[in-house]
Amino acid sequence: MASAEELKYWVAFSGVPGIGRVRISQLKEYFGDLQAAWKAPEGKLRQAGLDARSIDALVTLRPRISLDAEMEKLERHKVKAFTCEDPLYPPRLREIYDYPPVLYVRGNLPADDEPCLAIVGTRRPTIYGRQVTEEIVADLARSGIIIVSGLARGIDSVAHRAVLDAGGKTVAVFGSGLDIVYPGENAKLAQAIMEHGALVSEHPLGIKPKAENFPLRNRIMSGLSLGVLVVEAGERSGALITAHQAAEQNREVFAVPGSILSPASQGANRLIQEGAKLVRNYTDVLQELNLTIVVQQAEIKEFSPADEIESAILRQLSSEPNHIDEICRCSGLSMPEVSSTLAMLELKGIARQVGSMNYVLARRN
């Protein structure tokens, strides 16, 4: 485990573009420690094997970085920094080739024996995509699976919230420093994740989100996990990058099938064609990963409709979304009757609106 003095230099080097785990290893081997490497002149850095671009970046940044100020900033933001040589560094992540030399964490990382699954998908999910994400993720969370995702809009955010609603743990991997939540509207969600899991990044504080950071971020999501589940992804979705990285890391790849007519499912369907495990429900994931299903603590009690109106509306509800206008038409009830009864069924946890006045059964009778 790095001493407080050594950790300063790990943190400093983690902020230099072009210097990752391999080059840090080269520097340590050549200079004996990172403190000597940090202070070395250009000629020595060249002899140690650094290329011109990395040397220029290091020489430019060195005068601008106050090592003590960086450490104080980490303490102020309650961020822990684990080097890849630290026993607390996630062992599963260390299995991948390009694991980050330093991992920054707010909250608590999963224990080594806690299974993790990454969930990825489109930033513009359909009603179907949201529904299956909520249902599968909630069941996985109640089965003791920790969900890893990227805090992005769309499927990522749906997955994180579904875990929290189910009382589970989740990990969000940032493409920026942990003091910059992106997108900004997820600031409260990030806070909740930190309290029930962890926020993780390979970037030191102050690093802003950049487009090139997110594909790199995805390798950490899959690296922390036993597998990756793609819910909805178009032909060029970034979620497919995560799936391919997972395959290269010898992780399992799962995908939820979608309509062949839906652009949002083209990428996920292609993954299934290429050999990804087709997922219909959470048990498909648990069985493939050879994980024991944890019995859910609370059993759903039988529900008896309060009156004929509830009975008529329940007959129109299933796992497939049904619009309120269609419910009115098929039940023969008025809009006020249907609207007020659906609101009551939502309060009872029997019905759920999945967007645009479409309703599904929240649980089977």
TASULMO-V790038 format. One line per field, one symbol per residue. ss: DSSP state (~ for helix, > for strand, _ for the rest). Layout:
ss = ???
This chain:
ss = ___~~~~~~~~~~~______~~~~~~~~~~~__~~~~~~__~~~~~~____~~~~~~~~~~~____~~~~~~~~~~___>>>>_______~~~~_______>>>>>>________>>>>>______~~~~~~~~~~~~~~~~___>>>>_____~~~~~~~~~~~____>>>>__________~~~~~~~~~~~~_>>>>>_________~~~~~~~~~~~~~___>>>>_______~~~~~~~~~~~___>>>>_______~~~~~~~~~~~___>>___~~~~~~~___________________~~~~~~~_______>>~~~~~~~~___~~~~~~~~~~~~~___>>>>>__>>>>____
